[in-house]
Amino acid sequence: MPFEIIRADITKLSVDAIVNAANASLLGGGGVDGAIHRAAGPALLAECRTLNGCLTGEAKITKGYQLPAKYVIHTVGPIWEGGEKGEAKLLKSCYVQSLNLAVAHKLESIAFPLISSGAYGYPKDQALQMAITVISDFLMHNDMMIYLVVYDQKAFVLSEKLFASVQAFIDLHYVEEHALFNQRRFEKIRSCVTESQHEYKPSRSLDDVMQELQETFSEHLLRLIDLKGKTDVETYKRANIDRRLFSKIRSDKYYKPSKNTVLSLAIALELNLDETKDILQKAGYALSRSSRFDVIIEYFINEGNYDIFEINETLFAFEKTTLGV
Ligand code: APR
């Protein structure tokens, strides 16, 4: 999955580069800066001394030394002074400049901490939103594996309103599973009785129905992409799935995707609940009320909210996992 929010110690990640939330001197400090220098060893500081510091919003690259990461990209975030001093522009620049350096060095994977959200006092929800916005924009036009590392749970705050409405939806649907099962059984019996009283008017020709029944998941997906007027690229980018995975699905009509992949694609194509159930069924899956992951996806589809990064923030908050593979 090209973009993942994870809980980890960034110094332990085996990626091409980790990003350091440094200060202008680039000579080390506390927080993630201190942790990276401790893990990298003294050679990192020696190289940093040759860089003559770094301006806020800028980024510079060094080797990773004793870190599992090959490189460290040092960037200096803005100190929060209330939000009226251009902090957002500078914070955005930290992510953009770091990503530009990664592209220039042909890196395939990078991990960011939540820059400025610690000692520099940037409100964590705004710091998170900025990171997610810049990274998702970048991934619309670039291929790279990007991790956003949330080190402590309190650094991860979902907006109160969204958290409350998702929690209410889970409580209602997730809890009522057994009651809904009985209600469904009653509706099924009732529909058998009433069906015989109405003449059946097929909405689609029998051939259409037979055709769709015989479609594999891959055929069904490609037909939906055409139907929705989307391109392959925008579909897999919006689904937050890897280009290589998508080409496997396109080239193998019998490809069996994971449920997570199917749901990511359903969100990317903005399918309604019935269309989502159809495409899941093509891959041999169904939405389950005994899965909070599925209930959260159902919540967003019901709300007509297909912003995969907001969905991933929510899934991460509730389930510590995200869409996309
Ligand atoms: N792995 C991942 N994230 C971490 C780690 C770690 N090992 N340690 C801390 N963090 C997180 C913090 O929880 C916070 O969310 O990194 C984020 C950034 O916090 P800081 O490290 O305090 O960085 P920042 O707010 O940008 O302040 C920079 O602090 O350490 C000094 O020298 C640094 O002066 C500079 C200032």
Boltz pocket constraint, residues with backbone or C-beta under 6 A from the ligand:
constraints:
  - pocket:
      binder: B
      contacts: [[A, 8], [A, 9], [A, 10], [A, 11], [A, 21], [A, 22], [A, 23], [A, 28], [A, 29], [A, 30], [A, 31], [A, 32], [A, 33], [A, 34], [A, 35], [A, 77], [A, 113], [A, 114], [A, 115], [A, 116], [A, 117], [A, 118], [A, 119], [A, 120], [A, 121], [A, 122], [A, 149], [A, 150], [A, 151], [A, 152], [A, 155]]
      max_distance: 6.0
